[in-house]
């Protein structure tokens, strides 16, 4: 029997992030953010922000800025815990940060095999920069793929060997997992 999911994840809730905030600060007009299947309207005046939630409820909030080498970086102030946040999440009734909504990132619930699989796919994407499905097929190992154009042979060998080590670790864990399900295979 599978244990029911007791966590709520950030991917399940609509959000507003600092990329929206840059536009809001520069524009005196209301700005509509479509996130998931929900729509939030926001407007910034000085360091005050007005949120109009999907159900029409209006909430007041604040923003803050910090000096960085290229100018200013803007932050949301969570209406509940009053801390600086780069992302706020909203429902029909409320807007708050990840901690206040008790949300988790999906990667926090991954097991070792899932983490290794994600690590392999990310490493392959960065190394080969290809959208072909053969690069995401874990049955193809790192030594199947050609050297990317423009990369030195020495660097390619180093990166390919790192990838191969991660793949070896993945297959060791996968073998234990399969052995637990099917029984140990004698070779």
LINDA-V431158 format. One record per residue. RES is the residue in one small letter. SS is DSSP state (a for helix, b for strand, c for the rest). PHI is phi in whole degrees, -180 to 180 (none if undefined). Layout:
# LINDA-V431158
{{RES:SS:PHI} {RES:SS:PHI}}
This chain:
# LINDA-V431158
{{x:c:none} {x:c:-84} {x:c:-71} {x:c:-68} {x:c:-71} {x:c:-110} {x:c:-100} {x:b:-106} {x:b:-111} {x:a:-61} {x:a:-71} {x:a:-94} {x:c:-120} {x:b:-69} {x:b:-141} {x:b:-129} {x:b:-124} {x:a:-65} {x:a:-64} {x:a:-72} {x:a:-65} {x:a:-58} {x:a:-67} {x:a:-63} {x:a:-66} {x:a:-80} {x:c:-113} {x:c:-78} {x:c:-84} {x:c:-69} {x:b:-123} {x:b:-102} {x:b:-110} {x:b:-99} {x:b:-135} {x:c:65} {x:c:-107} {x:b:-116} {x:b:-126} {x:b:-120} {x:b:-110} {x:b:-138} {x:b:-147} {x:b:-111} {x:b:-136} {x:c:57} {x:c:-111} {x:b:-108} {x:b:-128} {x:b:-111} {x:b:-107} {x:b:-114} {x:c:-73} {x:c:-56} {x:c:-86} {x:c:96} {x:c:-67} {x:b:-106} {x:b:-126} {x:b:-103} {x:b:-146} {x:b:-131} {x:b:-125} {x:b:-138} {x:b:-135} {x:b:-136} {x:b:-79} {x:b:-129} {x:c:-61} {x:c:-102} {x:b:135} {x:b:-129} {x:b:-116} {x:b:-99} {x:b:-132} {x:b:-84} {x:b:-105} {x:c:-62} {x:c:-63} {x:c:-95} {x:c:-100} {x:c:59} {x:c:-108} {x:b:-70} {x:b:-141} {x:c:-86} {x:b:-139} {x:b:-118} {x:b:-110} {x:b:-136} {x:c:-117} {x:c:-67} {x:c:-105} {x:c:-148} {x:b:-135} {x:b:-162} {x:c:-84} {x:a:-61} {x:a:-66} {x:a:-67} {x:a:-83} {x:c:56} {x:b:-97} {x:b:-123} {x:c:-79} {x:a:-56} {x:a:-67} {x:a:-72} {x:a:-108} {x:c:-79} {x:c:-90} {x:a:-61} {x:a:-66} {x:a:-64} {x:a:-63} {x:a:-65} {x:a:-61} {x:a:-64} {x:a:-64} {x:a:-64} {x:a:-64} {x:a:-64} {x:a:-63} {x:a:-65} {x:a:-60} {x:a:-71} {x:a:-78} {x:a:-99} {x:c:46} {x:c:-127} {x:c:-99} {x:c:-64} {x:a:-68} {x:a:-63} {x:a:-75} {x:c:-95} {x:c:-80} {x:c:-71} {x:c:-76} {x:c:-88} {x:c:-89} {x:a:-61} {x:a:-81} {x:a:-80} {x:c:-98} {x:c:-75} {x:c:-65} {x:c:-66} {x:c:-63} {x:c:90} {x:c:-97} {x:c:-69} {x:a:-62} {x:a:-64} {x:a:-64} {x:a:-61} {x:a:-63} {x:a:-64} {x:a:-67} {x:a:-64} {x:a:-67} {x:a:-62} {x:a:-63} {x:a:-62} {x:a:-64} {x:a:-65} {x:a:-62} {x:a:-61} {x:a:-63} {x:a:-61} {x:a:-69} {x:a:-66} {x:a:-68} {x:a:-63} {x:a:-65} {x:a:-62} {x:a:-62} {x:a:-66} {x:a:-61} {x:a:-66} {x:a:-81} {x:a:-100} {x:c:96} {x:c:-68} {x:c:-92} {x:c:-89} {x:c:-114}}
